[in-house]
Amino acid sequence: MSAGTTTATTTGTATTTGTTTATITGTATTTDDKAAGGDAAPAAYPALPVWFFGFEGVLASSFDIFKAYPPAAWLLGVLVAVNIAVSLTVMRKRVKLAKALWRGKGTRKVAIALLALRMGLHAALSAVGLAVTSATGHLLLAAVMGGVTVWLLWFAQRTALRALGARTV
């Protein structure tokens, strides 16, 4: 199936109750997203790759990784340095999207949700007498936090790309 393109030209006048009158003139061109392969990002805003979210997932899991293996603190420091280096070099073309994500309410909601999830899980488990104290428990919690972080950041990016795409049309 090939991608379909639709072009529509609209000219008209809209009047609302009161004294407001608006004249609408324009041409819109859209591409059939389903035929083009799903949620295609606009060319002006290239998507962040999922592997980059893996860095963020490891950093979100760092507390539990450190609790499970304290000698791994140096490795977490190296990952922070690599994350910063990758952000400033490889991801440089995507700075416009990153700025839009940083300013967006969705990203703040993700950060707050992750903090609430971490504190809520530890508090709930402690309240029922199942406090996470073993290395296995911390690694399991780290895996959960990493997976949730990657999914939430991917979802926030997808939502932001749709909003930016709607704004550019």
C-alpha positions as CSV (number, residue, x, y, z in Angstrom):
1,M,0.0,0.0,0.0
2,S,1.5,3.4,-0.9
3,A,1.1,6.6,1.0
4,G,-1.8,8.7,0.0
5,T,-1.7,12.5,0.0
6,T,-4.8,14.7,0.3
7,T,-4.9,18.4,-0.5
8,A,-7.9,20.5,0.4
9,T,-8.5,24.2,-0.2
10,T,-11.0,26.1,1.9
11,T,-12.3,29.6,1.6
12,G,-15.2,30.9,3.7
13,T,-16.4,33.2,6.4
14,A,-17.4,32.2,9.9
15,T,-19.5,34.4,12.1
16,T,-20.1,33.7,15.8
17,T,-22.8,35.2,18.0
18,G,-21.7,38.8,18.6
19,T,-19.4,40.9,16.6
20,T,-16.6,38.4,15.8
21,T,-16.1,37.5,12.1
22,A,-13.3,35.4,10.8
23,T,-12.3,34.7,7.2
24,I,-10.6,31.4,6.6
25,T,-8.5,30.9,3.5
26,G,-5.8,28.2,3.2
27,T,-4.5,25.0,1.7
28,A,-3.7,21.9,3.8
29,T,-1.8,18.9,2.7
30,T,-1.7,15.7,4.7
31,T,-0.1,12.4,4.2
32,D,-2.0,9.2,5.1
33,D,-0.2,8.2,8.3
34,K,-1.4,4.6,8.3
35,A,0.0,4.0,4.8
36,A,3.2,5.8,5.6
37,G,3.9,3.5,8.5
38,G,2.1,4.9,11.5
39,D,3.0,7.8,13.7
40,A,5.5,9.5,11.5
41,A,7.3,12.4,13.1
42,P,7.5,15.7,11.2
43,A,10.8,16.3,9.4
44,A,11.4,19.5,11.5
45,Y,11.4,17.4,14.7
46,P,13.3,14.1,14.4
47,A,12.3,11.7,17.2
48,L,14.7,10.7,19.9
49,P,15.7,7.1,19.5
50,V,14.5,4.6,22.1
51,W,18.1,3.6,23.0
52,F,18.5,7.1,24.3
53,F,15.6,6.5,26.7
54,G,17.6,3.4,27.9
55,F,20.1,5.8,29.4
56,E,17.3,7.6,31.2
57,G,15.9,4.3,32.4
58,V,19.2,3.3,33.9
59,L,19.6,6.7,35.5
60,A,16.0,6.4,36.9
61,S,17.0,2.9,38.3
62,S,20.3,4.1,39.7
63,F,19.1,4.3,43.3
64,D,18.1,0.7,43.4
65,I,21.2,-0.4,41.4
66,F,23.4,1.4,43.9
67,K,21.5,-0.2,46.8
68,A,21.9,-3.7,45.2
69,Y,25.6,-3.2,44.3
70,P,27.3,-0.2,46.0
71,P,30.6,-0.7,44.1
72,A,28.7,0.1,40.9
73,A,28.6,3.8,41.8
74,W,31.5,4.5,39.5
75,L,29.7,2.8,36.6
76,L,26.7,5.0,37.2
77,G,28.9,8.0,37.2
78,V,30.4,6.9,33.8
79,L,26.8,6.5,32.5
80,V,25.9,10.0,33.5
81,A,29.0,11.3,31.7
82,V,28.2,9.3,28.6
83,N,24.6,10.5,28.7
84,I,25.7,14.1,28.8
85,A,28.3,13.5,26.0
86,V,25.7,11.8,23.8
87,S,23.2,14.6,24.5
88,L,25.6,17.3,23.4
89,T,27.0,15.5,20.3
90,V,24.9,12.7,18.7
91,M,21.6,14.2,19.8
92,R,22.5,17.8,18.8
93,K,20.2,17.7,15.8
94,R,17.3,17.0,18.1
95,V,17.8,20.0,20.4
96,K,14.6,21.6,19.2
97,L,12.6,18.6,20.2
98,A,14.4,18.3,23.5
99,K,13.7,21.9,24.4
100,A,10.0,21.4,23.5
101,L,9.9,18.3,25.7
102,W,11.7,20.1,28.6
103,R,9.2,22.9,28.5
104,G,6.2,20.6,28.2
105,K,3.8,19.8,31.0
106,G,4.0,16.1,30.0
107,T,7.7,15.8,30.9
108,R,7.1,17.4,34.3
109,K,4.2,15.0,34.8
110,V,6.6,12.1,33.9
111,A,9.2,13.2,36.4
112,I,6.6,13.7,39.2
113,A,5.0,10.3,38.4
114,L,8.3,8.5,38.6
115,L,9.2,10.1,41.9
116,A,5.7,9.3,43.3
117,L,6.0,5.7,42.0
118,R,9.4,5.2,43.6
119,M,8.4,6.7,47.0
120,G,5.0,5.0,46.8
121,L,6.4,1.6,46.1
122,H,8.9,1.8,48.9
123,A,6.4,3.2,51.3
124,A,3.7,0.6,50.4
125,L,6.1,-2.3,50.6
126,S,7.5,-1.1,54.0
127,A,3.9,-0.5,55.3
128,V,3.0,-4.2,54.7
129,G,6.3,-5.5,56.1
130,L,7.9,-6.3,52.8
131,A,10.6,-3.5,52.7
132,V,13.1,-4.0,49.8
133,T,16.3,-5.0,51.5
134,S,17.8,-7.7,49.3
135,A,19.9,-7.2,46.1
136,T,17.3,-9.2,44.2
137,G,14.5,-7.0,45.4
138,H,16.4,-3.8,44.4
139,L,17.3,-5.2,41.0
140,L,13.6,-6.1,40.4
141,L,12.6,-2.6,41.4
142,A,15.3,-1.1,39.2
143,A,14.0,-3.1,36.2
144,V,10.5,-1.9,36.9
145,M,11.5,1.7,37.2
146,G,13.7,1.5,34.1
147,G,10.9,0.0,32.0
148,V,8.3,2.5,33.3
149,T,10.8,5.4,32.6
150,V,11.5,4.3,29.0
151,W,7.7,3.8,28.3
152,L,6.7,7.1,29.9
153,L,9.4,9.1,28.1
154,W,8.5,7.4,24.8
155,F,4.9,8.3,25.3
156,A,5.7,11.9,26.3
157,Q,7.8,12.2,23.1
158,R,5.1,10.8,20.9
159,T,2.5,13.2,22.4
160,A,4.9,16.2,21.9
161,L,5.6,15.2,18.3
162,R,1.9,15.0,17.6
163,A,1.4,18.4,19.2
164,L,4.4,20.0,17.3
165,G,3.2,18.4,14.1
166,A,-0.3,19.8,14.6
167,R,1.2,23.2,15.3
168,T,3.2,23.2,12.1
169,V,0.3,22.2,9.8
